[in-house]
Amino acid sequence: MRKRTLSREIALKVFYAWEMTKEDMPDCLTKYWTANEKVTDDIKQFTEQLVLGVWERRAEIDTIIAKYAMNWEISRMATIDRNVLRMATYELLYVADIPPKVAINEGIELAKKYGDRDSGKFVNGILDKISKTEKREA
């Protein structure tokens, strides 16, 4: 598995833990690293960039997702779908070295792997609209 793909999976697990426990995000991240000490520094670095970047901008990211998720409230989305959308939206808008197609495809694959039967389609539809409409931060 590619390093950034693994980082995205780890980030999704950390977000899931945060949603389930309601602990502070930095605490969830620390607990993950403590339980998984063999993760390499480059994987840790990208994981932390994703987790902390989404965490710091989650209100803004949630507003953007809500704008394109017709008839869906963020709080009513499946936990996996919601957090995949947050991470991919963060990548689309704030991580310049990741092409939009890569961010979208990685989000779709995560949704298919960890979400339900229709998660990939759901995530794809919203991310496609975001990538075509929202401007990437310079």
C-alpha angles and dihedrals in degrees: 000000000000117000097241091046089054090047090054091051091050091048090052090052091050091050090048090052090050092051092049099043102029088217120145111285094237089054091052090050093048091049091051093052091046091053093043106041096159095069110120122243095247091054091046091050096054092041091053091046089056098042097044094039092054091041093054094046101032096118091052092043092048090052090053093047092048090053091061101031097087113209092359128111114208091233091055096052120102110271093242094047093047094051095042088053091050094051096044092046089051090051092047094051107028111025108076098186094061115081114229092242090056093049091049095045093047090050092050092049092049090049092050093048099045105019132066130281095283099036095100093055093044093051092043093054095051097041091048091055092046093050092050096046112028122075121237114239110249 
